[in-house]
Amino acid sequence: IRDAVQLDELAEVRLGRQRSTKNHQGPNMLPYLRAANVTWGGLALGDVYSMHFSVAEANTYELALGDVLLSEASGSASEVGKPAIWRDDIPCCCFQNTLIRVRSREALPEYLRLFFLREALTGQFAQAAPGVGIHHLGASRLAKWAIPWCAIEDQRVLVANVERQLSLAEAMGTAIERARLRSAALRRSILERAFAGQLVPRDPADEP
């Protein structure tokens, strides 16, 4: 990994289109994503709204395969900067100004997402997101963000290694949760047997 570079040297960074009541209806209604559609586990596309975009606006704000979306604002600073990759799941989909789009020119989208995920989880974005009530990351601030840079092949290796480790961690978490549920069930069973007199020998002639 070489010295860090500014994000706008590697990608276009753009804030989404502002939502307004005058665009609730119109001749060119298009789906758009908002901050609620970006989760820690990726994109949640079960509740996507639509609004009018002019042809020029649609050309500017339409998402493309591989775009990385980050939550620009949140009532909780720790939620700012959650990233997800757009996989072209909805045709002609745009994005609102509660999201920032990072369109890579020289970096793997997966590499950018992992870097943004680290910055969000470690609180770096939260520290840089001012606001009272609503915390804003800001597209201009993100564009100047320093990001470690390496060759594309090195990015592929890094992404593969990190995703493998994350898969192992997820599997461990699932196993731990299953063990926790089994332990809770075992405790209930022991208590039920204890109060039913099944844990110690007893005289069959005695009352239960």
Helices and strands as residue ranges (DSSP letters): E 2-6, G 7-9, E 11-15, G 21-23, E 29-33, G 35-37, E 38-39, E 42-43, E 49-52, H 55-61, E 68-71, E 73-74, G 77-79, E 83-85, E 94-95, E 99-104, H 109-121, H 124-127, E 135-136, H 139-143, E 146-149, H 152-195
